Amino acid sequence: MSWLPESKDHLPLTWWKSNPIYLSAILALAGVASMILTAILGSSVTQYLIFTFEGLQQFRLWTPATYVLVNWPSVWLLLGCFMLWRFGEAVERHLGRRSFVRLLIILLLVSPLLVSLAAFLGSARGCSGMMELEFGVFIAFATLYPRAQISLIFFTLEVWILAAVFVGVSALSCIATRDWISLLMLTGQVGTAIAYIRYEQGVLKMPDLSSLKPTKAPPMTRMSVGPAPAKSPRKHSPAVDDILEKISRDGMHSLTEEERRVLDKASEDLQKKKP
């Protein structure tokens, strides 16, 4: 991502009256602006921006990206934009802007993929608005900081409890109305947000497909009489400083098994040296 330089990954996009402005704040303002435009344009125009599987078959290939721009005026949308600004900024600072953009893109595509899957199964449905995207960012924050305190009007809750209440009430609402597609979309957004954060934390790893490739048998060599050839020296293990630098640059999930072993050995040696 050349337009997202690594040197500015954890810096704000700009400043306003000495206050840092991050990408999440720009997206929240864009959500409010889209609500105003949706009200002005009406359904006659916005219907071409909503994602449906039928529209995709009619070559409306832009709809997987434009459906989030269709936001009908709602107090809940304003609350979601506020949550995107506050919680999204914390996620963006923690992950870095490039990783945060990847999270947004994945969350953006989850709903169209699940709606298309439901269409294959015989349930026609469209998706519009950015409420699911905002909720996915909130779940990502709750996964990163589950013990963070959220002050409500009369009491204070840890954020994981608030997230569990939101997910539980939304799921029960979908079950009560037998809206299985909305339940599928809710599950997809929550699961995607949690899985992405766990991947960035190094808890989840992508499967190594290279181990599935068939290996060629070593070629047969003639036996020779004489002294055995000297063994090639073993490769030096990676230095701990290099491993720590790699973690700060690419994250824990980028370490190889050898590097993890060296890091664990160095940690054990350090514990033994302590009085």
LUMGU-702037 format. One line per 4 residues: number of its first residue (from 1); for each residue z, y, x of C-alpha. Coordinates in Angstrom, 3 decimals, always signed. Layout:
<fibas>
NUM	Z Y X ~ ...
</fibas>
This chain:
<fibas>
1	+0.000 +0.000 +0.000 ~ -1.281 +2.846 +2.163 ~ -0.443 +5.383 -0.587 ~ +3.167 +4.193 -0.434
5	+4.007 +4.525 +3.276 ~ +6.828 +2.392 +4.598 ~ +8.352 +5.372 +6.418 ~ +9.046 +7.054 +3.049
9	+9.999 +3.901 +1.163 ~ +13.586 +4.969 +0.496 ~ +12.978 +8.710 +0.236 ~ +12.526 +10.656 -3.015
13	+9.059 +11.669 -4.131 ~ +9.987 +15.334 -4.222 ~ +12.884 +17.719 -4.729 ~ +13.724 +20.078 -7.572
17	+16.489 +22.667 -7.076 ~ +17.947 +20.570 -4.237 ~ +17.975 +17.462 -6.469 ~ +15.998 +14.382 -5.385
21	+13.278 +13.244 -7.778 ~ +12.367 +9.540 -7.642 ~ +9.503 +7.636 -9.218 ~ +11.726 +6.395 -12.044
25	+12.350 +10.001 -13.178 ~ +8.594 +10.687 -13.245 ~ +8.057 +7.548 -15.349 ~ +10.812 +8.589 -17.759
29	+9.183 +12.000 -18.246 ~ +5.817 +10.270 -18.723 ~ +7.406 +8.161 -21.475 ~ +8.563 +11.287 -23.326
33	+5.111 +12.866 -22.902 ~ +3.444 +9.707 -24.257 ~ +5.659 +9.880 -27.340 ~ +4.418 +13.399 -28.047
37	+0.770 +12.430 -27.440 ~ +1.084 +9.366 -29.680 ~ +2.361 +11.527 -32.520 ~ -0.495 +14.030 -32.034
41	-3.341 +11.524 -31.622 ~ -2.268 +9.154 -34.400 ~ -3.165 +5.525 -34.912 ~ -6.915 +6.167 -35.104
45	-6.977 +6.761 -31.335 ~ -3.976 +4.819 -30.077 ~ -5.258 +1.566 -31.605 ~ -7.706 +1.388 -28.712
49	-4.808 +1.491 -26.230 ~ -2.655 -1.243 -27.803 ~ -2.973 -4.683 -26.245 ~ -4.138 -7.550 -28.428
53	-5.814 -10.764 -27.425 ~ -8.665 -10.014 -29.811 ~ -9.166 -6.634 -28.164 ~ -9.288 -8.325 -24.784
57	-12.028 -10.579 -26.087 ~ -13.867 -7.410 -27.145 ~ -13.775 -6.281 -23.475 ~ -11.016 -3.734 -23.866
61	-9.920 -4.589 -20.358 ~ -7.838 -1.446 -19.932 ~ -5.294 -2.393 -22.610 ~ -2.982 -4.512 -20.361
65	-2.173 -1.236 -18.574 ~ -2.435 +1.318 -21.403 ~ -0.305 -0.347 -24.086 ~ +2.832 +1.269 -22.609
69	+1.381 +4.709 -23.423 ~ +1.613 +4.095 -27.184 ~ +5.149 +5.187 -28.061 ~ +5.915 +6.323 -31.585
73	+8.690 +8.961 -31.828 ~ +12.089 +7.306 -31.788 ~ +15.611 +8.090 -30.649 ~ +15.745 +4.621 -29.095
77	+12.719 +5.471 -26.973 ~ +14.463 +8.597 -25.663 ~ +17.533 +6.488 -24.869 ~ +15.294 +3.976 -23.082
81	+13.691 +6.756 -21.014 ~ +17.159 +7.962 -20.023 ~ +18.105 +4.427 -18.976 ~ +14.877 +4.114 -17.004
85	+15.686 +7.328 -15.163 ~ +19.310 +6.548 -14.320 ~ +19.240 +2.789 -13.749 ~ +15.689 +2.724 -12.405
89	+16.609 +5.245 -9.731 ~ +19.399 +2.979 -8.469 ~ +17.037 -0.027 -8.395 ~ +14.359 +2.033 -6.627
93	+16.813 +3.214 -3.977 ~ +18.034 -0.324 -3.348 ~ +14.659 -2.092 -3.232 ~ +12.504 +0.700 -1.827
97	+9.622 +2.301 -3.661 ~ +7.007 -0.327 -2.800 ~ +9.137 -3.201 -4.049 ~ +10.094 -1.170 -7.123
101	+6.419 -0.611 -7.931 ~ +5.782 -4.357 -7.631 ~ +8.631 -4.983 -10.084 ~ +7.140 -2.481 -12.542
105	+3.677 -4.036 -12.304 ~ +5.054 -7.532 -12.917 ~ +7.109 -6.344 -15.896 ~ +4.043 -4.497 -17.199
109	+1.943 -7.674 -17.206 ~ +4.556 -10.049 -18.622 ~ +4.176 -8.951 -22.256 ~ +0.328 -9.161 -22.344
113	+0.471 -12.604 -20.743 ~ +2.975 -13.890 -23.285 ~ +1.071 -12.330 -26.196 ~ -2.092 -14.055 -24.952
117	-0.183 -17.340 -24.704 ~ +1.024 -16.916 -28.277 ~ -2.565 -16.216 -29.393 ~ -3.671 -19.510 -27.827
121	-0.960 -21.216 -29.859 ~ -2.230 -19.598 -33.062 ~ +0.104 -16.598 -33.455 ~ -1.759 -13.283 -33.404
125	+0.305 -10.346 -32.182 ~ -0.125 -7.153 -30.205 ~ +2.191 -5.252 -27.912 ~ +2.691 -1.535 -27.434
129	+5.271 +0.833 -26.058 ~ +7.455 +0.832 -22.967 ~ +10.741 -0.381 -24.459 ~ +10.345 -3.852 -22.916
133	+9.582 -2.303 -19.517 ~ +12.654 -0.076 -19.715 ~ +14.821 -3.014 -20.746 ~ +13.507 -5.100 -17.848
137	+14.490 -2.360 -15.374 ~ +17.979 -2.245 -16.911 ~ +18.319 -6.014 -16.503 ~ +17.227 -5.646 -12.863
141	+20.007 -3.074 -12.365 ~ +22.552 -5.369 -14.023 ~ +21.464 -8.176 -11.703 ~ +21.876 -5.976 -8.634
145	+25.176 -4.355 -9.659 ~ +26.859 -6.642 -12.233 ~ +30.310 -5.106 -11.638 ~ +29.216 -1.481 -12.015
149	+31.254 +0.412 -14.612 ~ +29.442 +1.904 -17.623 ~ +31.463 +4.533 -19.489 ~ +30.847 +4.552 -23.231
153	+32.450 +6.871 -25.765 ~ +35.821 +5.151 -26.147 ~ +35.894 +2.507 -23.429 ~ +34.360 +1.332 -20.153
157	+32.445 -1.914 -19.620 ~ +31.037 -3.700 -16.628 ~ +27.268 -3.525 -16.767 ~ +26.769 -7.306 -16.940
161	+28.779 -7.378 -20.189 ~ +26.662 -4.596 -21.696 ~ +23.468 -6.370 -20.638 ~ +24.696 -9.640 -22.164
165	+25.490 -7.837 -25.435 ~ +22.027 -6.227 -25.543 ~ +20.259 -9.510 -24.834 ~ +22.412 -11.463 -27.277
169	+22.001 -9.001 -30.168 ~ +18.241 -8.709 -29.561 ~ +17.861 -12.486 -29.471 ~ +19.858 -12.918 -32.694
173	+17.760 -10.234 -34.383 ~ +14.565 -12.092 -33.423 ~ +15.989 -15.379 -34.690 ~ +17.122 -13.812 -37.976
177	+13.632 -12.419 -38.683 ~ +11.933 -15.541 -37.272 ~ +10.046 -13.280 -34.861 ~ +9.438 -15.922 -32.208
181	+6.898 -13.879 -30.253 ~ +9.389 -11.032 -29.773 ~ +11.954 -13.618 -28.679 ~ +9.435 -15.000 -26.193
185	+8.728 -11.509 -24.852 ~ +12.458 -10.781 -24.559 ~ +13.009 -14.003 -22.621 ~ +10.054 -13.247 -20.365
189	+11.236 -9.737 -19.502 ~ +14.836 -10.806 -18.826 ~ +13.836 -13.863 -16.799 ~ +11.254 -11.941 -14.770
193	+13.660 -9.143 -13.881 ~ +16.401 -11.557 -12.792 ~ +14.023 -13.787 -10.831 ~ +12.469 -10.836 -8.989
197	+15.838 -9.423 -7.917 ~ +17.027 -12.851 -6.785 ~ +13.804 -13.238 -4.787 ~ +14.333 -9.878 -3.088
201	+17.913 -10.884 -2.290 ~ +16.657 -14.070 -0.626 ~ +18.242 -16.404 -3.188 ~ +14.876 -17.593 -4.520
205	+11.964 -18.498 -2.266 ~ +8.313 -19.110 -2.937 ~ +7.333 -22.780 -2.548 ~ +5.824 -23.629 +0.830
209	+2.448 -25.148 -0.004 ~ +1.584 -25.700 +3.645 ~ +3.820 -28.779 +3.710 ~ +1.569 -30.422 +1.103
213	-1.503 -30.310 +3.320 ~ -2.442 -33.692 +4.851 ~ -1.827 -33.827 +8.569 ~ -4.315 -35.365 +10.929
217	-3.213 -38.266 +13.074 ~ -3.003 -37.376 +16.775 ~ -5.976 -38.628 +18.803 ~ -5.530 -41.809 +20.826
221	-5.232 -41.243 +24.577 ~ -5.783 -43.700 +27.425 ~ -2.714 -44.987 +29.183 ~ -2.552 -43.925 +32.796
225	-0.391 -45.248 +35.606 ~ +1.600 -42.689 +37.501 ~ +4.402 -40.236 +37.091 ~ +4.905 -38.890 +33.610
229	+3.689 -35.335 +33.144 ~ +6.336 -32.668 +33.108 ~ +7.461 -31.618 +29.683 ~ +6.515 -28.150 +28.634
233	+9.505 -25.859 +28.435 ~ +10.944 -25.359 +24.979 ~ +10.230 -22.107 +23.234 ~ +13.085 -19.664 +23.357
237	+14.996 -19.280 +20.139 ~ +14.537 -15.943 +18.414 ~ +17.056 -13.310 +19.479 ~ +19.712 -12.244 +16.989
241	+18.686 -8.589 +17.352 ~ +15.105 -9.470 +16.452 ~ +16.298 -11.422 +13.414 ~ +18.479 -8.543 +12.197
245	+15.585 -6.142 +12.660 ~ +13.345 -8.478 +10.637 ~ +15.960 -8.642 +7.834 ~ +16.167 -4.836 +7.633
249	+12.380 -4.632 +7.565 ~ +11.319 -7.551 +5.317 ~ +14.500 -8.899 +3.679 ~ +16.381 -12.208 +3.963
253	+13.636 -14.179 +2.224 ~ +11.281 -13.540 +5.183 ~ +13.372 -15.637 +7.646 ~ +12.209 -19.024 +8.799
257	+14.489 -22.066 +8.948 ~ +14.852 -21.653 +12.728 ~ +15.809 -17.990 +12.374 ~ +18.369 -18.805 +9.676
261	+19.852 -21.496 +11.923 ~ +20.151 -19.081 +14.860 ~ +21.747 -16.443 +12.623 ~ +24.296 -18.926 +11.241
265	+25.119 -20.133 +14.784 ~ +25.665 -16.562 +15.975 ~ +27.934 -15.882 +12.999 ~ +30.013 -19.000 +13.740
269	+30.345 -18.026 +17.429 ~ +31.480 -14.546 +16.419 ~ +34.139 -15.973 +14.112 ~ +35.451 -18.239 +16.909
273	+35.808 -15.275 +19.303 ~ +37.961 -13.327 +16.851 ~ +41.730 -13.591 +17.633
</fibas>
